[in-house]
Amino acid sequence: MLDVDQRREYWRRNVRLMSVLLVIWALVSFGAGILFVDLLNTVSIFGIPLGFWFAQQGSIIVFVLLIAFYVWRMDKLDAEFGITEYEQEVHHQ
């Protein structure tokens, strides 16, 4: 069981990770799909303007990759703090 300081550190690092990943996602989806779309549309991939591709597919792909990275990183963080899924279920019941 974690003490108060360990819980604070765990959640501080969790929130920091989520914040960084959300900023990346916002920059990709909003920046590449909206703000820089005209600049990116000067480049085409297989005849598809790059800005259009980011607006339609790229931001979704980046979002899925960020989720996978978050899961991987949180597994490492949980292991570092000695948290298992079983312990989380027991404490939430």
PERAGI-V37958 format. One record per residue. RES is the residue in one letter. PHI is phi as a letter, one per 20 degrees, with the letter a starting at -180 (999 if undefined). PSI is psi in whole degrees, -180 to 180 (NA if undefined). NEAR is the number of other C-alpha atoms within 10 Angstrom. Layout:
BEGIN
((RES	PHI	PSI	NEAR) (RES	PHI	PSI	NEAR))
END
This chain:
BEGIN
((M	999	139	10) (L	e	143	11) (D	e	178	7) (V	f	-44	9) (D	f	-40	8) (Q	f	-39	12) (R	f	-43	13) (R	f	-44	12) (E	f	-42	12) (Y	g	-51	18) (W	f	-32	11) (R	f	-45	12) (R	f	-35	14) (N	f	-47	16) (V	f	-39	12) (R	f	-44	12) (L	f	-48	14) (M	f	-40	15) (S	f	-46	12) (V	f	-45	11) (L	f	-37	17) (L	f	-36	14) (V	f	-43	11) (I	g	-47	16) (W	f	-42	19) (A	f	-42	15) (L	f	-41	15) (V	f	-50	21) (S	f	-47	21) (F	e	-46	16) (G	f	-57	17) (A	f	-33	23) (G	e	-20	23) (I	c	-59	16) (L	f	-44	14) (F	d	19	13) (V	f	-41	19) (D	f	-43	15) (L	f	-45	12) (L	f	-29	18) (N	f	-11	17) (T	f	-15	10) (V	d	134	13) (S	d	143	13) (I	c	117	9) (F	l	37	7) (G	n	4	7) (I	d	125	11) (P	g	135	17) (L	f	-39	22) (G	f	-42	24) (F	f	-42	18) (W	f	-45	18) (F	f	-40	23) (A	f	-35	18) (Q	e	-40	13) (Q	c	-42	13) (G	g	-45	18) (S	f	-33	21) (I	f	-44	15) (I	f	-45	12) (V	f	-41	16) (F	f	-45	18) (V	f	-41	13) (L	f	-38	13) (L	f	-37	17) (I	f	-45	14) (A	f	-42	12) (F	f	-42	13) (Y	f	-45	16) (V	f	-46	12) (W	f	-46	11) (R	f	-38	14) (M	f	-33	16) (D	f	-42	14) (K	f	-42	13) (L	f	-44	15) (D	g	-44	14) (A	f	-40	11) (E	f	-37	10) (F	e	3	14) (G	m	30	11) (I	e	130	15) (T	d	162	11) (E	f	-37	9) (Y	f	-44	8) (E	f	-38	11) (Q	f	-41	10) (E	f	-42	9) (V	f	-41	8) (H	f	-22	8) (H	e	-11	6) (Q	e	NA	5))
END
